[in-house]
Amino acid sequence: MSKLLVANWKMNQFTTDCHDFFFEFNKRYTKKREAWVAPQAIQIQMCNELGFKSHVLVGAQNCSEHLQGAFTGELSARALMDIGARFVILGHSERRQYFNETSKLLNAKTKTALKEGLKVIYCVGETLSEREANQTLSIVGDQIHQGLNDLSEANAQNLVVAYEPVWAIGTGKTATPAEAQEVHGFIRQELTKKFPAFGSQIKILYGGSVKPDNVEELLGQKDIDGGLVGGASLKAKDFLALCGDK
Ligand code: PGA
């Protein structure tokens, strides 16, 4: 399976940052690994133009479960497709934590996004206290089963799952490759049960302080198919290194 690196820029980049990033990225990206970028939604069109030469897929960090209507401030999956977004990150732990998104709500968002043709990166992960209480696999299992409830094999082909232990996001603490692999193996098994035909081919990304100096060891694990990256995706130099272009 080819490796996939996804840049989650969160609310960090502004117009000049986007220009600077792609100016550098386009010069050196060799497509050894697939690269997707999720800027703020209002920058999607601009990033599509800036990243055109590299064939980078551009996507959003959230969308509404509703398609259209009186939902002030919300972001429609259809409008995202219209401006050239091709994927959406759903269920990032910051959304679960600060915006009270539950796996049930995320299931509705996932269905809406897939129906409109967006690929979905569905995020799961346990908190530090859940890990310490030995609940990692049951928490992640529940997030998988509730969030991906009632999807078809055809849907599974447009699905990516990201495992991001909450305690490793933006903290500099990375799960060891063995810790990450244990959960990835479990997710692979659950996805294969859920989608017998395509489940084993769903990409499972690891996220949480992925950096140029730990990426190779993480990507060397059997069930780690790529990374979802925050901090180390903001500068082209670092993201290129993650993509195998040092
Ligand atoms: P980080 O963020 O790489 O800065 O830890 C990862 C993420 O939140 O997706």
Boltz pocket constraint, residues with backbone or C-beta under 6 A from the ligand:
constraints:
  - pocket:
      binder: B
      contacts: [[A, 8], [A, 164], [A, 168], [A, 169], [A, 170], [A, 171], [A, 172], [A, 207], [A, 208], [A, 209], [A, 210], [A, 228], [A, 229], [A, 230], [A, 231], [A, 232]]
      max_distance: 6.0
